[in-house]
């Protein structure tokens, strides 16, 4: 009797694991609209994957690194001045290390990368449309269904006023989300464009390379609308960081595809905007006839002239660095920066707008260096896989390049901001890292098997 019951439980979890990837896709699709449902789903998938593949997860050296980092973070919290706040701050990191380990075992194929990118592209459309309605149509509402299962709040005019935030708490957070989705959606769009050109028998660079995804005019049209909508929404978040990383991504794709004319055009536009913003007045005046003030005045801060010095990133970074030097081994404790900065500057501020400086100040240099080292490891192994061009077909190489680009974009974002305080954005970031690592590990396993057979 007991054996039969245990078999039923085992079969239940086995069936759940077999379809767990589909649950992850649904979570990605619904995350922007319902963080709670997305969190529960991703947590369930992670648990099932750990139960099924614990041996594989435990064998991977990268996961050992995150286990060591977890120990260092717990030790740091134990030495914090405000231990309660520090241990609560661990929830922004430790659960996501587990999520990363589980999904790097679950995600193994380039097809899964495409499916994940499609889920993000589709899921981004409602929040982008709500954001545009917030700014241009004056949309304002607060909707709750079954407590916080679906809880939507649209602030009229955006947050801060005049900047799109949609369902996110702040325009900068929404911009960070849009940048990641824009990069992956653009990768899908380029793949569909190449497939369409190949389908109609036209000549493109790299013709003859094997492309695996099917061409679909409907998919191409949808991706065109999604890329344009997300880019427009990104513009009106008024986020300089978002603009810069989106332009960097466009240039990277153009260089990757060999579109030299596009590279030159984008470089000319960017140069014009920067000259309008930062050139001497006689030269800047010429370019300001062409470049809208919306762009150049935001870049050089003319749009917000009398900002307090304490709100400048340079001031925040210097303060964070001084904190790190005072407690170099264990830091001041997670979530301590805000309290210390307010006591010094008399201005409330949630974080120092640099993830790596924040970790150095709050957890100490050993934890921060280990964290950076693990990220560098993921970056290096992903570049190594991308360099194996002769073994990877063109379509798979392109989608992997999109994920690598989104990873670099995430790193750049976190040098001027901190993305881990929004659960949706934090989970998305770790899922992208897991996807990259999972595909790399799978490729290495295939290489090992091939070498043993030879």
C-alpha positions as CSV (number, residue, x, y, z in Angstrom):
1,X,0.0,0.0,0.0
2,X,2.7,2.4,1.0
3,X,4.8,1.4,-2.0
4,X,1.9,2.1,-4.4
5,X,1.4,5.5,-2.8
6,X,5.1,6.3,-3.2
7,X,5.0,5.2,-6.8
8,X,2.1,7.5,-7.4
9,X,3.9,10.4,-5.9
10,X,7.0,9.6,-7.9
11,X,5.0,9.3,-11.2
12,X,3.3,12.6,-10.4
13,X,6.6,14.5,-10.0
14,X,8.0,12.7,-13.0
15,X,5.1,13.9,-15.2
16,X,5.4,17.4,-13.8
17,X,9.1,17.5,-14.7
18,X,8.4,16.3,-18.2
19,X,6.1,19.3,-18.7
20,X,8.0,21.7,-16.4
21,X,9.6,23.6,-19.2
22,X,6.1,24.5,-20.5
23,X,5.3,25.8,-17.1
24,X,8.4,28.0,-17.2
25,X,7.3,29.4,-20.5
26,X,3.9,30.2,-19.1
27,X,5.6,31.9,-16.1
28,X,7.7,34.1,-18.4
29,X,4.6,35.0,-20.4
30,X,2.6,36.0,-17.3
31,X,5.4,37.5,-15.2
32,X,4.9,41.2,-16.2
33,X,1.1,40.9,-15.4
34,X,1.3,38.7,-12.3
35,X,4.6,38.5,-10.4
36,X,3.0,36.2,-7.8
37,X,1.8,33.6,-10.3
38,X,5.1,33.8,-12.1
39,X,7.1,33.4,-8.9
40,X,5.0,30.4,-7.7
41,X,5.4,28.7,-11.1
42,X,9.1,29.3,-11.4
43,X,9.6,28.1,-7.9
44,X,7.6,24.9,-8.6
45,X,9.6,24.2,-11.7
46,X,12.9,24.7,-9.9
47,X,11.8,22.3,-7.1
48,X,10.8,19.6,-9.6
49,X,14.0,20.0,-11.5
50,X,16.1,19.7,-8.3
51,X,14.3,16.5,-7.4
52,X,14.8,15.0,-10.8
53,X,18.3,16.2,-11.7
54,X,20.0,16.9,-8.3
55,X,23.0,14.7,-9.2
56,X,23.7,16.7,-12.4
57,X,23.2,20.0,-10.6
58,X,25.5,19.1,-7.8
59,X,28.3,18.1,-10.1
60,X,28.6,21.4,-11.9
61,X,31.6,23.6,-10.7
62,X,29.7,26.8,-11.4
63,X,27.0,25.8,-8.9
64,X,29.8,25.1,-6.4
65,X,30.9,28.7,-6.9
66,X,27.4,30.0,-6.1
67,X,27.2,27.7,-3.1
68,X,30.4,29.2,-1.8
69,X,29.1,32.7,-2.5
70,X,25.9,31.9,-0.5
71,X,28.0,30.9,2.5
72,X,30.0,34.2,2.3
73,X,26.8,36.2,2.0
74,X,25.3,34.5,5.1
75,X,28.5,35.1,7.0
76,X,28.4,38.8,5.9
77,X,24.8,39.1,7.2
78,X,25.9,37.7,10.5
79,X,28.4,40.5,10.9
80,X,26.0,43.3,9.8
81,X,25.0,46.1,12.1
82,X,21.3,45.5,11.2
83,X,21.2,41.7,11.0
84,X,17.4,41.6,10.4
85,X,17.7,43.8,7.3
86,X,20.8,41.9,6.1
87,X,19.2,38.5,6.3
88,X,16.1,39.8,4.6
89,X,18.3,41.1,1.9
90,X,19.5,37.6,1.2
91,X,16.2,36.8,-0.4
92,X,17.2,39.0,-3.3
93,X,20.1,36.6,-4.0
94,X,20.0,33.1,-2.5
95,X,16.7,31.9,-4.0
96,X,17.8,33.1,-7.4
97,X,21.0,31.1,-7.2
98,X,18.8,28.0,-6.7
99,X,16.6,29.1,-9.7
100,X,19.8,29.5,-11.8
101,X,21.1,26.1,-10.8
102,X,17.8,24.3,-11.6
103,X,17.1,26.0,-14.9
104,X,20.6,25.6,-16.2
105,X,19.9,21.9,-15.9
106,X,16.4,22.3,-17.4
107,X,17.4,24.5,-20.4
108,X,19.7,22.6,-22.8
109,X,18.8,23.4,-26.4
110,X,18.7,26.3,-28.8
111,X,15.0,25.5,-29.4
112,X,14.3,26.3,-25.8
113,X,16.2,29.6,-26.2
114,X,13.8,30.5,-29.0
115,X,10.8,29.5,-27.1
116,X,11.9,31.6,-24.1
117,X,12.5,34.6,-26.3
118,X,9.1,34.3,-27.9
119,X,7.4,34.1,-24.5
120,X,9.1,37.3,-23.5
121,X,8.3,39.1,-26.7
122,X,4.6,38.2,-26.5
123,X,4.4,38.9,-22.7
124,X,5.9,42.4,-23.2
125,X,3.2,43.7,-25.5
126,X,0.4,44.3,-22.9
127,X,2.8,46.1,-20.5
128,X,4.2,48.2,-23.3
129,X,0.8,49.2,-24.6
130,X,-0.3,50.0,-21.0
131,X,2.7,52.2,-20.7
132,X,2.1,54.1,-23.9
133,X,-1.6,54.6,-22.8
134,X,-0.4,55.8,-19.4
135,X,1.7,58.6,-21.0
136,X,-0.4,59.6,-24.1
137,X,-4.0,58.6,-23.2
138,X,-3.9,59.4,-19.5
139,X,-4.7,55.9,-18.4
140,X,-4.9,55.5,-14.7
141,X,-6.4,52.6,-12.8
142,X,-5.8,50.2,-9.9
143,X,-7.1,46.6,-10.4
144,X,-6.8,43.7,-7.9
145,X,-8.1,40.2,-8.4
146,X,-7.9,37.6,-5.7
147,X,-5.7,39.7,-3.4
148,X,-2.4,40.1,-5.2
149,X,-2.7,37.3,-7.8
150,X,-3.4,40.0,-10.3
151,X,-2.6,43.5,-9.0
152,X,-2.2,46.2,-11.6
153,X,-1.5,49.9,-10.8
154,X,-1.1,52.5,-13.5
155,X,0.0,55.9,-12.2
156,X,-1.3,58.8,-14.4
157,X,1.6,60.4,-16.2
158,X,4.1,57.8,-15.2
159,X,6.6,57.5,-12.4
160,X,8.5,59.9,-12.3
161,X,5.9,62.2,-14.0
162,X,6.4,62.3,-17.7
163,X,8.2,58.9,-17.9
164,X,6.6,55.6,-18.7
165,X,6.6,53.1,-15.9
166,X,3.6,50.9,-16.9
167,X,3.1,48.2,-14.3
168,X,6.6,48.6,-12.9
169,X,7.4,50.8,-9.9
170,X,9.8,53.1,-11.7
171,X,10.6,54.1,-15.3
172,X,14.2,52.9,-15.0
173,X,13.1,49.5,-13.9
174,X,10.7,49.3,-16.8
175,X,13.4,50.5,-19.2
176,X,15.7,47.7,-17.9
177,X,13.0,45.1,-18.6
178,X,12.3,46.6,-22.1
179,X,16.0,46.6,-23.0
180,X,16.3,42.9,-22.3
181,X,13.1,42.0,-24.2
182,X,14.0,44.3,-27.1
183,X,17.4,42.6,-27.6
184,X,15.9,39.1,-27.6
185,X,13.0,40.2,-29.8
186,X,15.3,41.9,-32.3
187,X,17.3,38.6,-32.5
188,X,14.1,36.7,-33.4
189,X,13.2,39.4,-35.9
190,X,16.6,39.2,-37.6
191,X,16.3,35.4,-37.8
192,X,12.9,35.6,-39.4
193,X,14.2,38.2,-41.8
194,X,17.0,36.0,-42.8
195,X,14.6,33.0,-43.2
196,X,12.3,35.2,-45.3
197,X,15.1,36.3,-47.6
198,X,16.4,32.7,-47.9
199,X,12.8,31.5,-48.5
200,X,12.4,33.9,-51.5
201,X,15.7,32.9,-52.9
202,X,17.4,36.3,-52.5
203,X,21.1,36.7,-51.8
204,X,22.3,37.5,-48.3
205,X,25.7,37.3,-46.6
206,X,26.1,33.8,-45.3
207,X,23.7,32.2,-47.8
208,X,23.9,28.5,-47.8
209,X,24.2,28.3,-44.0
210,X,21.6,26.0,-42.5
211,X,18.8,27.8,-40.7
212,X,16.6,25.7,-38.4
213,X,13.6,27.8,-37.5
214,X,10.6,27.9,-39.9
215,X,9.8,31.1,-41.8
216,X,6.4,32.6,-41.0
217,X,5.1,35.9,-42.4
218,X,2.8,36.2,-39.4
219,X,5.7,35.7,-37.0
220,X,7.7,38.3,-38.9
221,X,4.9,40.9,-38.8
222,X,4.3,40.3,-35.1
223,X,8.0,40.6,-34.2
224,X,8.2,43.8,-36.3
225,X,5.3,45.3,-34.3
226,X,6.8,44.0,-31.0
227,X,10.3,45.4,-31.7
228,X,8.9,48.8,-32.7
229,X,6.5,49.0,-29.8
230,X,9.1,48.1,-27.2
231,X,11.6,50.6,-28.7
232,X,9.0,53.4,-28.7
233,X,8.1,52.6,-25.1
234,X,11.8,52.5,-24.2
235,X,12.3,55.9,-25.7
236,X,9.6,57.4,-23.5
237,X,10.9,55.8,-20.3
238,X,13.4,58.6,-20.7
239,X,16.1,56.3,-19.5
240,X,19.6,57.3,-20.7
241,X,20.9,53.9,-19.7
242,X,18.2,52.1,-21.7
243,X,18.8,54.3,-24.7
244,X,22.5,53.6,-24.6
245,X,22.3,49.9,-24.3
246,X,19.6,49.6,-27.0
247,X,21.8,51.5,-29.4
248,X,24.8,49.4,-28.4
249,X,22.7,46.3,-29.1
250,X,21.6,47.6,-32.6
251,X,25.3,48.3,-33.4
252,X,26.3,44.8,-32.2
253,X,23.7,43.1,-34.4
254,X,24.6,45.3,-37.4
255,X,28.3,44.4,-37.0
256,X,27.4,40.7,-36.5
257,X,25.3,40.7,-39.7
258,X,27.9,42.7,-41.6
259,X,25.5,45.6,-42.3
260,X,28.2,48.3,-42.7
261,X,25.8,51.0,-44.0
262,X,23.6,50.6,-41.0
263,X,26.6,50.7,-38.6
264,X,27.6,54.0,-40.3
265,X,24.1,55.4,-40.1
266,X,23.6,54.6,-36.4
267,X,27.1,55.9,-35.6
268,X,26.3,59.2,-37.4
269,X,23.0,59.6,-35.5
270,X,24.6,58.8,-32.2
271,X,27.4,61.2,-32.8
272,X,25.0,64.0,-33.7
273,X,23.1,63.5,-30.5
274,X,26.3,63.5,-28.4
275,X,27.6,66.6,-30.2
276,X,24.3,68.3,-29.6
277,X,24.5,67.4,-25.9
278,X,28.2,67.9,-25.1
279,X,30.0,69.8,-27.8
280,X,31.1,73.5,-27.3
281,X,28.1,75.8,-27.6
282,X,29.0,77.0,-31.1
283,X,29.1,73.5,-32.5
284,X,26.3,72.1,-30.3
285,X,24.0,74.9,-31.5
286,X,24.2,73.6,-35.1
287,X,23.3,70.0,-34.2
288,X,20.5,71.2,-31.9
289,X,18.6,72.4,-35.0
290,X,18.3,68.8,-36.0
291,X,18.4,66.8,-32.8
292,X,15.2,67.1,-30.6
293,X,15.9,68.6,-27.1
294,X,14.1,65.5,-25.7
295,X,17.3,63.6,-26.4
296,X,20.2,66.0,-25.9
297,X,18.8,67.8,-22.9
298,X,18.2,64.5,-21.1
299,X,21.8,63.3,-21.8
300,X,23.5,66.4,-20.4
301,X,20.9,66.9,-17.6
302,X,19.7,70.2,-19.0
303,X,16.2,68.7,-18.7
304,X,16.7,68.5,-14.9
305,X,19.0,71.4,-14.0
306,X,19.0,71.8,-10.3
307,X,19.3,68.2,-9.1
308,X,20.8,67.8,-5.7
309,X,24.4,66.6,-5.6
310,X,23.4,63.7,-3.4
311,X,21.2,62.3,-6.3
312,X,24.2,62.3,-8.7
313,X,25.6,58.8,-9.4
314,X,29.1,60.0,-8.9
315,X,28.3,61.0,-5.4
316,X,26.6,57.7,-4.7
317,X,29.4,55.7,-6.1
318,X,32.1,57.6,-4.1
319,X,30.1,57.0,-0.9
320,X,29.6,53.3,-1.6
321,X,33.4,52.9,-2.3
322,X,34.2,54.6,1.0
323,X,31.9,52.2,2.8
324,X,33.6,49.2,1.1
325,X,37.0,50.5,2.2
326,X,35.9,50.8,5.8
327,X,34.6,47.2,6.1
328,X,36.5,45.4,3.3
329,X,35.9,41.8,4.4
330,X,32.3,41.5,5.4
331,X,30.8,44.8,4.4
332,X,28.1,46.7,6.3
333,X,25.3,44.2,5.6
334,X,22.8,43.9,2.8
335,X,20.2,46.7,2.6
336,X,22.5,48.9,4.7
337,X,23.3,51.5,2.1
338,X,20.0,53.3,2.1
339,X,20.1,53.9,5.9
340,X,23.8,55.0,5.9
341,X,23.3,57.3,2.9
342,X,20.3,59.0,4.3
343,X,22.1,59.6,7.6
344,X,25.0,61.2,5.7
345,X,23.1,63.1,2.9
346,X,19.7,63.6,4.4
347,X,18.1,62.2,1.2
348,X,16.4,58.8,1.0
349,X,18.0,56.6,-1.7
350,X,17.4,52.9,-2.2
351,X,20.7,51.9,-3.7
352,X,24.0,53.3,-5.1
353,X,23.0,52.7,-8.8
354,X,25.8,50.2,-9.2
355,X,25.3,46.6,-8.3
356,X,29.0,45.7,-8.0
357,X,29.8,48.7,-5.7
358,X,26.7,47.9,-3.7
359,X,27.9,44.4,-3.1
360,X,31.4,45.6,-2.2
361,X,30.0,48.0,0.4
362,X,27.3,45.7,1.8
363,X,28.9,42.3,1.6
364,X,32.6,42.9,1.4
365,X,35.2,42.5,-1.3
366,X,35.5,38.7,-1.2
367,X,31.8,38.2,-2.0
368,X,31.8,40.9,-4.6
369,X,34.9,39.5,-6.4
370,X,33.5,36.0,-6.3
371,X,30.2,37.2,-7.8
372,X,32.0,39.1,-10.5
373,X,34.3,36.0,-11.1
374,X,31.3,33.8,-11.6
375,X,29.7,36.2,-14.1
376,X,33.0,36.4,-15.9
377,X,33.1,32.6,-16.1
378,X,29.7,32.5,-17.7
379,X,30.7,35.2,-20.1
380,X,33.9,33.4,-21.1
381,X,32.3,30.0,-21.7
382,X,29.5,31.5,-23.7
383,X,32.0,33.4,-26.0
384,X,33.9,30.1,-26.4
385,X,30.7,28.4,-27.6
386,X,29.9,31.2,-30.0
387,X,33.3,30.9,-31.5
388,X,32.6,27.3,-32.5
389,X,30.9,28.7,-35.7
390,X,31.7,25.6,-37.8
391,X,29.9,23.3,-35.4
392,X,26.7,25.5,-34.9
393,X,24.3,26.4,-37.7
394,X,23.6,30.0,-38.4
395,X,20.2,30.2,-36.8
396,X,21.3,28.7,-33.5
397,X,24.4,30.9,-33.5
398,X,22.2,34.0,-33.9
399,X,19.8,33.1,-31.1
400,X,22.7,32.3,-28.8
401,X,24.4,35.6,-29.7
402,X,21.1,37.4,-28.8
403,X,21.3,35.9,-25.3
404,X,24.9,36.7,-24.9
405,X,24.1,40.3,-26.0
406,X,21.3,40.5,-23.4
407,X,23.7,39.2,-20.8
408,X,26.2,42.0,-21.6
409,X,23.3,44.5,-21.6
410,X,22.4,43.3,-18.1
411,X,26.0,43.8,-16.9
412,X,26.0,47.3,-18.4
413,X,22.7,48.1,-16.8
414,X,24.0,47.1,-13.4
415,X,27.0,49.3,-13.6
416,X,24.7,52.3,-13.6
417,X,21.7,50.8,-11.7
418,X,20.6,47.9,-9.6
419,X,18.1,45.5,-11.1
420,X,17.7,42.9,-8.4
421,X,15.1,44.8,-6.3
422,X,12.3,44.1,-8.9
423,X,11.4,40.4,-8.6
424,X,10.3,40.1,-12.2
425,X,13.5,41.7,-13.6
426,X,15.7,39.8,-11.2
427,X,14.1,36.4,-12.1
428,X,14.4,37.2,-15.8
429,X,18.0,38.1,-15.4
430,X,18.9,34.8,-13.7
431,X,16.8,32.8,-16.2
432,X,18.8,34.3,-19.0
433,X,22.1,33.4,-17.3
434,X,20.7,29.9,-16.7
435,X,19.7,29.5,-20.3
436,X,23.2,30.5,-21.5
437,X,24.9,28.2,-19.0
438,X,22.6,25.3,-19.7
439,X,23.2,25.3,-23.5
440,X,27.0,25.6,-22.9
441,X,27.0,22.7,-20.5
442,X,24.9,20.6,-22.9
443,X,27.4,21.3,-25.7
444,X,30.3,20.3,-23.5
445,X,28.6,17.1,-22.6
446,X,28.1,16.3,-26.3
447,X,31.8,17.0,-26.9
448,X,32.8,14.7,-24.1
449,X,30.6,11.9,-25.4
450,X,32.0,12.3,-28.9
451,X,35.6,12.2,-27.7
452,X,34.9,9.0,-25.7
453,X,33.3,7.3,-28.8
454,X,36.4,8.3,-30.9
